[in-house]
Amino acid sequence: MSISTQPQSFSGDEAAILQELMNIAFGKASADLARVIDIRIVLNVPQVELMQADGLLGRVREETRIYEALSIIEQNFWGKFSGSALLAFPASARKGLLSLFAEEPGERNPLLEKETLLEVGNILIGACVGKVAELLGDSVSFSPPRLNPHVLLHTLATEIVPAQLGGPDKGAILMKTVFQFEDRDINGFLFLVANQDSMQWLQTALRNFMAKF
Amino acid sequence: MIRKILIVDDSPVARAIVKKCLPADRDFLLAEAGNGLEGLEKYREEHPDLTLLDLTMPVMDGFAALEAIRREDPEALVVVLSSDIQPKTIERVKSLGAALVLPKPPSAESLRETLATVSRLLGS
């Protein structure tokens, strides 16, 4: 169990339920992607914590600190469950990611790399967020995914803090999972950030989810 | 007849869901463990009729636990209960000796069916 903060407005029990939902949802998302690429995705135990929106960048930096630069796919989602998703890969993994889809990668093709990253983001973020929402009795809409192909970690700027969070001083729930593509040296990081406005609904929805059993 | 069940999952929520979904009209003896290593130790202590095993866990994951349990007891009846439902994962745990794979979250119905299936396996 990896729940690092017990915020005043979000109990340990609620965080534990959300962690299990994230586990179920990312399992579904990885299965969707694995069916496309025919490579197993190694999952890790997700983590949930409450933080201020302006702490998000620090957490992304901390989690990905061994890499010089990242490729980040960002997608916002709206419903009763609202927030932003950031899917990050080491920028150096772009070629490896492309090889997951192409039988014989040829010369470097930036457009194909961009489309590949967006597609991976679309599958993982859509399936994961969609499953969390579904389990909680909600449905969400998504913005088109936005790719920043090369973000230097030390210059990771505050504009990456998603506008959906409603301001750097607002609270946010961070759900994070790290994964690897088996037999490939590629790690990925998925951060879901639910905004403060979702919290009250989320607490009720989490209780309702457990009441079903 | 399945009487003693070992639930191995790092999430207390997942373990609670399993307990709530088990048929209420049956009297089970339950044991729990929070990771694969604890699960292996509990298996040795309890010798359960059935082990419900998660895969994504800290300390020792479910793959390693399944392999160790089946190495020590080739007759061990293990059902993998996991959110990791990738085809290659299912293939791997079946090759390691899992009797069944059940996706999370379970329901009362899916657990009842699972118990019926593994009971038939025990009887065969």
Interface residues (C-beta under 8 A of the other chain):
Chain A: M1 S2 D13 A16 I17 Q19 E20 N23 I24 A25 F26 G27 K28 S30 A31 A34 R35 I39 R40 I41 L43 N44 V45 L135 E182 M210 F213
Chain B: D10 S11 P12 V13 A14 A16 I17 K20 C21 G34 L55 T56 M57 P58 S82 S83 D84 I85 Q86 P87 K88 T89 R92 P103 K104 P105 A108
